[in-house]
Amino acid sequence: MTNQISLEINECVSFADGYEFDGAGAYERLAGRAHFAVDPKVPANAGICDIDKAPVNGDGLVEFASDIFIYRPVDPAKANKRVFYDYGNRGNQRAIQFFNDAPPSNAPLSLTEAGNGYLFRRGYTFVCCAWQADLLPGDGRMLMDVPVAMDADKPLTGLVRTEIIPESDGAVTFPLSGWINTRSHPVVSLDTTEATLTKRRYATSERQIIPSDQWQFARDAGGIGLDGVARQSAIVPSHTDIYMGDGFQTGWIYELVYTGQDPLVLGLGHLAVRDFISYLKYGDVDAAGNVNPLAEIGIEKAYGWGRSQTGRIIRDFLHLGYNADADGRQVFDGVLPHVAGGGLMWMNHRFANAVSPAGQEHEDHYNCADRFPFSYAESTDHLTGKTDAILKRPDTDPLVIHSQTATEYWQRRGSLVHTDTQGNDLEQPENVRVFMWGSSEHFADPNLKHPSKGVCQNWCNVVRTSMLFRALLDALDAWATDGVAPPASRMPRRSDGTLVDTDTWRAGFPVIPGLALPHGPAGLPLLDFGPEFDKGVLAKEPPDVIDAAGYPTLVPATDTDGNDLGGVSAPMVAAPLATYTGWNLRARGQGEGAKYKFSGSTIPFPETVDERMTTGDPRAAIAERYTNLDAYKSAIRAAAETLVADRLMLAEDVDRCVKWAEDWDRERHDLRAL
């Protein structure tokens, strides 16, 4: 019995009220569920952690199911015969938002939600299939159902570690997963003496044990009483929550280690993506006798895109060999992992938490997601002697365009993508391109309207980068279709002095009055999670630190304004109104001085000469850089046209960039003197 898939389509509706997109015409949206059944014994599936401990049906197959969406041209003849798969992010659709500058939506349907229409104008068949099975319902998230692994007829138990960092005062209850949107692994015993709760000020600070009588496995289920005024407490024992009556302190790192049970077979998410895309690309009729909904289109190429968490899952998918389907055929022809940094995925492990981000300086510092191999190219780990690569199957490896921002160098070990484990430049395979989007940040909301500081010291990074997505997808398609090589990689390198250590970076960064600087990127220690880690079992929680120095992580050098060198500069960076960084520091009371998650900074230039001289700012004033607004707009246009000439931006985006520059781009810059 081979792997099976059947598509249950529950909805087929007109998209954007039948709007005719240039070149591709009208679209329709299909929604439903994909039902899978796979043989746990065949080699193509056997690498999934605990698949041998999942229940099977009468045919000996493991069953699971995923939410799906398909957006296809109504006229098959107008489709470009390419599937574009959005891995999403924590159950949320993201590609239309970032490629089309559209408002975020988990079920886009209106013309407004189509944004600028890029993906539709190109004729792509846009598809989504849920892969993350530990998400809880809510906010329209796409969900996946997988079985619980069992120890024969008994619950499977093991160590679970979770981390909680409160960002507001008064919190007394958290789910054991640490995330309100994520399933928690139930605790075996409510006896807190059988678990360990610690707190520490910073990631590398000494852990302080919180006595077991100061907290409970419980939740505050209270609310407003019948009088409508007074709040009533109701502390209810819970196998999936932690309660501390005195409250959790903001900015502190709380770490809970306990014995949990009932792990999900989360690695089946890889098989869902593999088998769904393979069926759309190669299949005729599914296991239920339904015709492939893309059969009339005749799919020739499949591309996959993911950002952050799902950029990592793409890398993990490739490394584990799932770009070959159960019959050995190539699944994705090309992939675009974005802002993944040097990480893989923490999913194909027992008691994994797929929502949890990979390690930063302050948050989740000891997460197991960042592990060798870091690069697409083969290299040898100088600490362990292992030789490996993400790409090692030339018959089925796809074309790869890996993009990352400045944030990944500071918080996500991005330099290890293109260096060896000792920090030396590492040449990438011919089928790989790496691009750093200089001076931009991890999220880079294409529709940001009101910059904020949040819990940070500086304004968030406001650099627009979505135009780069569109150009790189066009380049990937030309590469896969016609063999037209994309632009050469652009990332900082040791060989030309644009990839440096922290001391060198500090020496070159301008001394801006009142600005605190980070002490360095989040280094990557060598960790020991136990002897069964390679089998997906984390036997040590927290892990032992074998080598605190671990792997060197390097950062981009900067120009005299503090903006990054060595990568692709978006028009806002090439014609700047500020210093834009990939890092931002936590404010007082929030872990002051540590870098905050994936946030970058905007440090405005002085607007006038008087301001520069009064503050002692070494950076030229805006009035000195641009004689008037027209000069600024001309600089933006010139920067945009240079990117178009380099095939890193589309011609259609030039006027968009100039329009954003109207009135000194006040939508994103708080300018007052100009």
N, C-alpha and C positions, 0 to 999 in steps of 0.2 A: 504494500500500500504506500503510495507516494504522498507528498504534501498536497493538501487540498485548499482551495479558496473559493468562496462564493460571495457575491456582492448582493446585498439587500438594499435596493434603492427605494427610499420612502418618499422622496420629493424630487420633482423636476419642475423648476419654475424659471420664468424669464428673468434674466439678469439686467439690471439697470433699465427696467421697463422697455427692453428691446432696443436700446440705443445701439446705433450702428457705429462700431469702432472702425476708424480708417484702416483699410486693408484686410480686416478680419470679420467685419459685419457684427451681427448680434451674437450675444452669448446666452447660455442657460446654465443654471446651477443645479447640480444633482447632489443629494445628501442621503446618507444612510449608514449602513454598517458593513464592514468586511468581516466575514467569518472564516477562521483559519483552523486547519487541523494538520498537525505535522507529526512525522514519525520520529520519536526521540532517539531511536537507535541508529539512524543513518548518519554518516560522518558530517553531512552538511548541517545537521542540527545538533549534534552531540556536544558541541562546545558551549552550549547555553548552560550556565550554572544552574544546577538543581533540576534540569529538565527530566532527569531520571527519577526525580522524587515528586513529579507532578502526576495527578490522576489521568487516566487514559479512558477513551471511549471503547465501545465494543470492538472497534477495529485496531485498537492499540495506539491510537493517535491522541496527542495532547491538543486540546481545543482552547481557543482564545478568540477575542473579537475586538474590533476597533471602529470608532467613528470615522467616517470618510466624507470628504467634499470633493466634487469634480466640477470645474468651470470649463465648459467646452464651447467652441463656436457652433452656432446652430447649423451653419452650412459647413459640412466636413471638408468641402473643397477649399475653404478659406483658412483652414487650420494650417499651421506651419509644420505639423507632424512631429512636434516636440512636446514631451511632458516636462513641465516644470514643477518639481515637488518641493513644497514648503514643509520643512521639518517642524516649523513652529518654534515655540519656546514655552515650556511649562503649560502645554495644552492650548496655547494661544496662536492663532494665525498671525504671521508677521510679514510675509513677503510682499503682499500688496501694499501694506503700510510703508515699507522701506523702499521698494522699487518704484512705487507709483506716488510717493508722497501723500498717501491717503490717510484719513483718520483711522485709528485702530478699530478693528472689528473682528469678532470671531466667526461671523457669518455674513460677510459683505454681500449686499444685494442691490443697493441704490447706486445711482450714477455718482453721487458724492463719494461713496465708499470705494469707487473705482479710481479715485485720485486723478492723476494726469493720464491714466489709461495705458501706460507703457506696456505692461505685460499683455494686455488685450490687443493693443494695436499691433504687436508683434505676432499675434496669432497663436500664442502658447495655450496649451491645455494645462490649466493650473490645477494641481491636485494636492490634497492633504489626507493623511492617514495617521490617526493617533498611535503613538508608540510608547507613551509613558503611562504605566499602569498604576502608579501610586498616587495619582491625582484624585481629589475629591470633586464632586459636582459643584458647579457654581460659575457665574460670570460667563457662561457659554463655552467653557473650556471643552476641548475635545478629549474624550475619555477612552480608555482601553481596559478591557477585562481580561485578567490572566488568572490561572489557578494558584492556590497556596501550596507551597512545597511541604511535604509531610515526611516524617521519619517512620516509614511503614504506616501503621495505623495510629501513630502518636504524633502530637504536635512537634514540630522541629523547633528547637530552642538554640539560643546563642547570644553572644555579647552584642549589644547595641550601644553606640555612642552618638549623642546629639549635642548640638551647641546652640545656645540662645544668647543673643545680645540685645537687650531692651533698648529702645530708642526714645521712649517716653516714660514719664513718671507714673507710678500707680499700678503698674501691671502686676498681677498676682497669679495669673494662670497662663500656661502655655501648653499647646499640644506637644507630645513627646517628640514628634518629628521636627519641632521648631518652626513649622510653617502651617498656617491656618488652612492652606489649600491642599495639604498633603497628608495622606494616610500615615498614621503612627503604627509602629510595631508594638503590639500590646505587651505590657510587662507581665511576666509570669506570676510574680508575687507582689502584693501591695505593701509588703514589709520593707520600709525604706532602709533598714539596716542591711538589706541584701543588695543595695545599690550604692553608688557613690555620686554625690553632687559636689562640685567644686566651683570656685569662682577665681578669676585672676584679672588683673588690670589690663595687661597686654598679652599678646599671644605667647610670648616667651617668658612671661612672669611665672613665678612659682605658684602652683595651684594651692588654694586655701580650701580645706575641706569644710563644708557646711554640715553641722551635726544633723543626724537623721531625724531628730525630734523637732527640727525647725522647718520641715517641709513634708509634703504628702503626695502620694499618687492620688490626685483628686482634682476637681475643678470647681470654680465658683460659678454655680448655676443661678446666682441671684439676679435680681432686677428690681424695677419699680414695683412697690407694693400696691395693694388694692386701693389705697388712698390716693394713688397717683403722684405722690410726692416723695415719701421716704424710700430709700433703697434698702432692700432686704438681702441678706446673704443666705446662701444655701450651698454648703460645702459638701459635695457629693463624691464619694470614692470613685476613682476612674482608672481603668487599665491603660488609658491612652492620653492622660494629662498629668501635668505636674502643677502643684499649688504651693505657694509660700505666702503665708498670711502677712508677713512684714513687708512684702513686696520685693521685686527685683530691682537692683540699682541700674540706672541707665549707663550705658557705655561699658559695663563690665561683661566679661565673657564667662558665661555659665556653661559648664560641661557636665552632662549626665551620662553615666555608664551604668547599664542595667542588663539583666537577662530578659530578652524578649522572645517572642514566639511568632509563628505563622508568617514567615517571609514569603513574599510574592516571587514568582519566577519572572523577574523584571526583564531579564535578557531576551525574552520573547519579543520585546519591542524591535530588536534587530531583524528578527524573522518576519515580523509584520511588514516592515518597510521593504525588505528584500522581495517578499512574495507578492506584495501589492504592486510594486513597480514592475516586477518581472511579468506579472499577468497582464498589466495594461500594455506592456511593450510586446509581448510574445503570444499572449493567450487568445483563444478564439471563443471558447465556451467555458463557463466556470463549473464547479462541482454540482451546482443545482440546475444546470442546463441553461443558465442565462447567458446571453451573448455579451461579449466584452463591450462595454459602453463606448470604447474608443476604436472599435473594429473598423467602422467606416472611415475614420481618420487615417488609420494605418500609421501608428507611431514608429518613427525611425530613430529618434534619439531621446534619451532621458537625462535630465539634469536635476541635481539636488542642491538645495541651499539651506543653510542653517546658521544662526548667529548665537554666539556665546555658548550656552548649554548645548545647543544643537550643532554648533560648529564642532564642539568636542565629540558629539556622538557620531558625526560624519567621520572624524579621524578614527574613532574607535571601530566603527563599522568597517572601514577599510583595513585597519590593522588586523582585525579578527577574521578577515577573509569573506565577509558577507556581501561583497560586491560581485561575487559569483553566486548565481542562484542554485537551486537544488540540482539542476541539470548541467551546471558548470558554465552557464552563459553569463556574459557581462550584464550587470543591472544598470548602473549609472554610466553614461558615456563621459560625463563631466560633473564635477562638484565644485561648490563655492563655499567652503567653510569660512565664516567671518567671526572675528573677535574670539576665537577659541583659545588663543595663546598657545602655550606648549603642552596643553593638557589632553588627556583622553577622557573617557567617561567613567563615572562610578555608577554602573548599572548592572553589569553582568557579575554581580557579587551577591552573596547571601546577606540579607538585612541591609541592602543598599538603600540610599535615599536619593532618588534620581533628580529631585528638585535642588538638592544642596549644591551651591556653587563650588567650584574648585578653589583651592587655597589662595588667599590673599595675605597681606601682611598682618592684618588684625583678625579678619573673619576666616573661619574654617582653615586655619593655617596648616593643620595636620591632616587635611583631606587626602585620600589616596588617589585622587584623579590625576594629579601631576606625577607621572611616573614614566620611566624609560620604556619605549623610545619616544623622543620628543619631536624628531624630524622625519620628514618623508624620505630623506636620504639615509642610506645605511651608515651607521657609526658604531663605535664601541664605547660602552660605558666604562670610563676609566676607574670608577669606584667598585664595580662588580665584575668587570670583564665580559659582560654580555654584549653580543653584537646583534643588532636588530634594526628595523626600519618600519615606518608606517606602510610604505608601499614596497611590496616584495613579491607581487604576483603579476608579472608583466602581461599575462594573457587576459587578465580581467581588470587590472588597475585602470581607473579612469584618468582623464585629464583633471588637473587640480589647479584652481586659482584660489590661493589662501590669502585673505586680507585681514589686517589687524591694525588697530589704532595705537596711539602712543600709550594708552592705558595698559595695554597688554604687556608692554615692556616693564612698566612699573609695578603691576599687580598680578600679571598672569604669565610671567616667565616667557614672554614672547620671543626673546632673543634665542632661546633654545630651539625654536622652530628652524633656524638657519645657522646655528653653530653646533659644534660638537659639545660634549659634556664638559669640556674644559674652557669653552668660550671662544674657540677658534672658528673662523668662517668655514662653513660646510656647504660645498656646492650641491645644489638640488638637482634631482633627475630632470631629464628633458621634458617630461610631461607635467612639470610643476612650475608655477609662478608664485612668488611671494611679494605682496605689496604692503608696505606700511603707510597708513594714512596719517601723515605727520601732524602733530599738534591737535589731534582730534581725540574725542573720548569714546569709550566703549559703547554707550547707548546711542548717542547722537540722534535724538528725536527729530525727524524731518519736519515736524510741525510745532516745534517749540515756540511758544509765544511769550512766556513770562519767566525768564531765568530766575533761579532762586539759589539760596545757599544751603537750605535744608539743615543738616546737622554739621555742616562743614564751615571752614574758615573763609573760603573764597566763593565767588559766584561760580556756578556750574559752567562747563565748557559749552560754548554756543556755536561751534563750527559746524556748518552744513556739509555733509558728505554723500548724500543720497545719489547725486549725479554720478558718482563713481560706480555704484552698483550697476546702473544701467549700461555704462560703457563696458564693464567687465563681463556682463552677461552676453552682450553682443560679441565681444572678443572670444568668449568661450564657445559660442555657437559657430563662429567662423572657423575656429580651431578644430572643433569636432566634425564639422560638415565638409569644409574645403581644405583643411590642413594649413590654413593661414595662421601662422604663429602669432600669439598675442604679444603685446609689448613686453620687453624684458623686465624681469623682477626689479622692483625698487624697494630696497630696505637698507637700513644702516649696516655698515660693514666695519669690521676691525681693520681691514686692509687700507681703507681710505680715511680712517679716523672719525667716522660718523657713528660708530658703535663703541661706547666707552664705559668705563667703570664709574662709580659714583663720585669718587674724588675728582676725576677729570671733568665730569659733568658740572660739579659745583664750581670748579675753577673757570668754566666758560659761561656759566649762567649769570645774567646781570644782577647786580645788587639792588634790588627793588625795595624802596623804603617800606618797612612794616610787614614784609612778606616772610613768613616762615617757610623753610624748605624741608622736604622729606630727607630722611637720613639715608635712603637707598631703596632699591626695588625689593620686593618680597623675595628673599633668597629661597632656595629649595633644598631643605635638608634631606639627607638620605634616611629613610624611615624603614622600620621593620614592623610589619603587620602580622608576622607569624609565619610558620612554615607552610601553611596551606593557602597562602595568599594567591598563588598562581592558579589555584583551583576555585578561587572566588570566595574563600572563607577568611574573614578578618578575625584572627585568633587573639590579637593583642589590641586592646582599646583602653586608653590611647596608645598609639604605637610607640615603640622605643626609637629614640633618636640615635642612629648609628654614627652619623657624621653631620654635625650642626652646620658646618660650612657647605657641605653638599656640592651642589652644582652652581657655578657662577652665572648670575643673570645680569645682563648688561642693558644699558639704556641709550637712546639716541642723543648724540651731542646736539647743541643748540647754536643758533646764531646769536648776535649781540642783543637781539630783542628777547631771547629766551624761547624762540620757536624752533621746532625740530628740523634737523638736517637729515638727508639720506633717504627720504621717502617721497611719496606723492603729496604735494601741497595743494589742497583744495583752494579755490579762488580766495576765500576769506583769509587763508593763511599766507598765500602769496602776496596779497595786498591787505595787510592786517590793520586792525584798529586796537589790538591788544596782544598781550602774550597769552597764548593758549597752551595749556599743558594737559598731559594725560593723567595727572595726579591732583588730588585735593586732600586736605588734611582735616581730620576730625576736630570739632570745636571743643571748648572747655566743657567738661562734664560728659563728654561722649567718647572718651578715650583720646584726649587731646594730643595732637601731634602725630598720631598714627594715620596712615592713609585710609581713606574711606572707600570701601568696596570698589566700584568701577567708575567713580566720578572724577572728571577732570576739572580744570579751573579756567576762568577767564580773568586776567589781571589787566584792566584797562590801561592803555597808554595815557599819559597826561594829554589833555586836550589842547592846551596852549603853552606857549613858551613860558609865560609867567608861572603857570602851574608847575611846569617841569623844574624851573629854577627854584621855586619856593620849596618844593618837596625834595629836591635833590635827586630826582629820578634820572638815571643815566640813559633812558630810552628817549628817542626823539619824540616830540609832541606830534599829535595828529595834524595840527596846523602847519607843521614843518614838513610833513611827509606829502601832504596833498594841499595844493594851493586853494582849492575850492571843491565843492561837491562833484562837479564835472570831472575834475582830475581823479577823484577817488573812483568814480564809476568807470572812467577810462582804464584805471589800473585793474579793476575787477574784470573788465572785458578782456584786457590783454592777457591776464592770467588764465581766464577761461579758454580763450582761443589757443593758447599754448597747449593746454591739456587736450583740446580737440585735435590739434596737430599730432600729438603724441598718442592718440587713440585711447586716452584715459578719460575722455568725456565726450558726450554726443553734442553735435552742433545745436540740437534743439534746446540744450540746457544753457547756452550762452546768454540768451535774452532773459531766462529765468534768474540767472545770477545777477545780471545787471538790474533787474527789477527789484530784487531783494536789497540791492545797495541804495535804492532811493532813500533820500532823507537820512543818509549815513547809517542805514540799517538799524534804525532805532528800535525796531522790533526785538532785536537781540542785544543791543548795546545801550547802556544808560548814559547817553551823551547829553550834556547840559549846556556847555559853553559854545557849541557850534550850531 
